[in-house]
Amino acid sequence: MQVNRLPQRFLLALLAVGCVFLASNTAAQLQTISLPETYEVVNEWDTNIILCRLVNTTALATGLDGNLYQAVECVDSGSTNYGKDLILVWSIDPRRRIRDLDPGQRVNALAAGQDGSIYFEQNGKLVRYDREGVRLWEASNYTHPLNIAALVVTPSRDVYALNQNDHKIIHFLPGGQYAGDFNPAAATGQPNLEFDTLAVSSSGNLVATSSQSNKIWEFNPDGSLHGSQTIIPNNFPRLLTLDSSNQRYLFTSGGRLEKYSATGDLLAFWGQFGNTRGQYQSPHDLVVDSMGRVVLSDNDRHVLIFYARSSSTPTPIVPSATPTPPPPTTTPVPVQTTLHCDPQGLKFASPTNLMLGGTVTVTLGYDARCSGGATSADVVLLIDHSGSMGGVPLQDAKTGALSFIDLLNPAYHQVSIIVFDDVADVLQTLTADYNAARQAILQINVGGGTEIAVALEQGIKEFQARGRQGARWTMILLSDGESPAPPAISAADSAKAMGIRIFTIGLGRANGTLLQRLASAPQDYYYTASSSNLTQIYQYIASSVTDTRLKHLVISDTLPTNMTLVPGSLQPPAVMNNKTLTWSFIPPAGNQITLTYQIQPQQTGYYPANVLAEAGYTQADNVVGQITFPVPWLTIDQLTSTATSSPSVTPSGTATPGPSATPTSTATNIPTNTPSPSATIISTPVPSATPVNTSTPTPPATATFTATATPRTFMTFLPAAFLKRDTCGLPAPVPISTIRLPWAGHVVAHIASASSNCTSLLGIWEGGPRLLFPDSQAIGARADVGVYPAGTELLFYLTQRPPCGSETFFLTNLDHAHVSQVCINRWRITWEDFNDADFDDSVVEIEMAP
């Protein structure tokens, strides 16, 4: 059905002004119309990244995983990535950059699938990559080169591309096969119409706009016209996106954002050109994120601007000659912000291959990162700006502090900015004016030495002068250097005695022992060798400062009938009803829990380690939810042996042959199908002369887990002997393109194999090269990589010794390295430098340790 009508309230406004609205001063007349919805700026992200300080957005996309995908072009001529296109994957709540994908080609359009895979144009072809950057397919059976202006994925996973070369919409099946195309202009009856944008509705219909038309056009999947809606006259659409309710959002030639219902009613308009927060200069793309916010990219300011519907709804009015005086202003009442939690459940078993009679350790990990909430807090940011912080570290510290402020709520949280070197200076007193706090951060410059005590003392004075009663007082101290310990400890103890919680962040060569002593608790101390991780650390601390812990958490896990719980193995204890284990918690700050127990399989075969494991939770705002944990599978083999006996031809029921010789050997941690040689086998002949094994074999060695259930992290550690065979629940080592840490924690590396004298110098890239093994290639050698926050991506490389050469082999160069994940917290990198393509010349194991 075709819909060509103006909204009723729009017609009333037109009649009231004598149809002047149709003149060229449309935007001016709109200023006098009150619409049912208003929108306001709620956030703004600086999207510059450490590898490329200036980026231009080429496309935006959102997925059902809640993440925001941003294709960018590096336009910083001083960057090593100048001219390169990257895809940045953002978690929107809390804000953190999850990963960067390097497709190696220009990205002209972008779409996200239901499974987190991404689609874009690469070198004139439509391609699909998985969420880790592994190329899955290239669209086939379409021979013409593509120049995609817009790209969408339907609920049925069909892909439609708006091709600028022939102005057609091309249809590809979920597997990438070409399925046909149609000319949208022909369907409208206006054959010269050229379309610029494309979106998809919840029903799978295609929605498009043309800058030559004041309409929004909707097409059926077969290319036939479904209908159209007229928008503001003489206000041509430039950008288009839809939300889950099929409401349309446009950026138009009038320089405004406009929102229409699915039937064409104008619901809201907002925005303006400018240079300040919430304003734009060069809009490039538009999406609606998983929280319902409208996101606009601006390439001149290099930001993403977030708009949300205001909580107040004005009453529609018709403009009159006598303006009505505005109502008296009132003091706004703080509104409870929405608490948003993103729970994740991990479950794995080790070992996954074992002999009957052995035991398996099962680990469940629950992590619910929450943001929002309405807990009052006063926060003082103490930022070291001594000489050693100059350059990139100070810039990253400022970026991290800005991201911290983005996660606060001015109705409940005040923030102060204090910098210190030999002395401490208050750049901003406690305030809810976040723009003032941001300006203070941006003005930070490099100073002199490092004196932590004066910073803490100045922070105490700030709370005494302006801290609010009833608000939680918090200090977050960042330092990268040494400082006299006694006065700093004295000042920290004084602050703690006043009820002030102290978080400390150590950077680079910071005195970690001192900073950990200054923190209110061990989990309140963070360390990173690279300043690029500071933003993630600040964001993690923000979740604790705003107290977004869950009110209640119940985890249940039902065991199969052929698995027996090992008594005393539950950590922490649980209630057991039949075969179901139940834990009930008030989670710690950070909402992270680790549970472990052991089971013993009762029969051979390939079986799941559990029937069903679920977590039910209640948020601080009483919203309830539930997640399901993955199910690990086990392979259980029969322990067999060949007994040696001295049977007679006619066995006697009383004859007992002597035992065979008991061989001795060195036991290993990896059970095989060969029986343990240390077991003594005693055989008693039976009439069939078949020896019977009456001994109890020694159970195979099992992995010992050390679980940490602190608010910061939960993780496990396996002995090195299990590195090559145990996969911790993964069916096989999984090829990946980058190592990304699932939790915050300690990372170590060791050399498992080194057959080359050349490629033996292992290093890690942290904004610059750092060698881990500068002078050792011994198998089994270990190196401390560092402590990193969750989501950190690690890039390892090998360098060649002189006189072998000077080339550096990087992890992401698949011509020289293969990367795989062998466990939830362990990875393997294999390098090739002899060109025989076996990728076993150097093998390095990377793992998270306690």
Disulfide bonds with the S-S distance in Angstrom:
Cys341-Cys370 2.02
Cys728-Cys823 2.26
Cys758-Cys804 2.17
